[in-house]
Amino acid sequence: MSGANTRMIAANVLDAVLHRGRSLKAELSSALPRLPDPRDRALVEAAVMAALREHGRYADALSQWMSRPPGARDGLLRSLIYIGLAQIDAMKLPPHAAVDATVEAARLSGRAHQAGLVNALLRRALREPLPPAPVDAAWPEWLADRIRAAWPDDAEAIFKASAEPPPMWLRVNRRKIPRALYAERLAEAGIAHHLSDDLADAIRLDTPLPVTALPGFEEGQVSVQDGSAQRLVDALELPREAKVLDACAAPGGKAAHLAERHPDVRQLAIDVDERRVRRMQEGFARLGLDIATGVADATSPASVPAEGGFDAIVIDAPCSATGIVRRQPDILLHRRADDIDALIGLQIRLLEASWSMLKPGGTLLYATCSILPEENGRNVADFIARHADAALQPLDARFGRDTGHGHQRLPGENGLDGFFYARLVKSA
């Protein structure tokens, strides 16, 4: 496919997400399979991600460089310019590739009369640095204010880390291959990597790759999972043949990791969405894992086959996802202030329902990929206040900073996503 067509596809994806409220994941899932060359797929994804992370800064640049920046009816033109700027500014592509292909994409889109404008703006970006913009330029004001209130000493670092491309974390399936041997396979394939000292199954790639380029992926030797999510399994100390519920399991990474680490565990992985459960089953099959699954609502114990209760329950709760903005930059476009209260209500219902299904002496592990205290430590503190039989068990420094009611990892720390962990024990 020509470079211009590739840029046009990237601009269409960006326009749908940025100006029409569409999901980034859904748009990429639709667009990328149409590109037969994996290099084109990688370019589209990287350009869209970069443009979304920096769209606030690029908007400021256009406001300063143009007397009349593209308006609401020119969303595709604005998106095409952002894709060009992302190639120059964030991706550091050769000028002829970034400028010429993007200008030609303007012509292909039926905007030949605006190709000169696109050319002039991109060549200006080659000559001079983009105007500076606040590090929180892409964040809605209400959410940036909450981050500053919650983390006054760390807010600027959070905004900066959330605008940077994350590394690619791999989880080696120890039931298939030792981590050291898989690292040798990466070396033989010429893939630069780093072993994590304190994540037993993790390998970090600084340059992300398509999963099809990973040795042994189809054979189930490895999965893609951020180190913060891998850390969750380290918080579970389980008796042999423990009965475990993963209450919000899809897409299944944590359930799979638990089964890889503890083959004797009897695990049930549930989700409310039948399609997500099917995809989860496909993932388990690739990894060679026999994990029971079900379509069930974890807020409704009657829908969960929980005879006799569970020795441990994992709740990786739906949340604001403010700890993974660098991976899902469209979060900042779609999240609304009233979403937070609705999510907190769901988290409370999940905690209450799960507690009723937990055996005395059992462990409940509550986790989110949020960095908002109201979804994390405050939820845990309120829950303990309501339940005399609930006690918070300590975790160590590997889980991030101690908030008093759980541990918080902020985005970018040690190359990891933002994540919260709290381990509760039900008195016998």
ABEGO torsion letter per residue (X at the ends): XBAAAAAAAAAAAAAAAAAAGBBAAAAAAAAAAABABAAAAAAAAAAAAAAAAAAAAAAAAAAAABABBBBAAAAAAAAAAAAAAAAAAAAGBBAAAAAAAAAAAAAAAGAAAAAAAAAAAAAAAAABBBBBBBAAAABBAAAAAAAAAABAAAAAAAAAAAABBBBBBBBBBAAABBAAAAAAAAAAAGBBBBBBAABAABBBBABBBBAAABBGAAAGABBBBBAAAAAAAAABBBBBGBBBBBABAOAGAAAAAAAAABAABBBBBBBABAAAAAAAAAAAAAAGBBBBBBBBBAABAAABBABGEBABBBBBBBBAGAAAAAABAAAAAABBAAAAAAAAAAAAAAAAAAAAABBBGBBBBBBBABABAAABAAAAAAAAAABAABBBBBBBAAAEBBAGAEBBBBBGBGGBBBBBBBBBBBBX
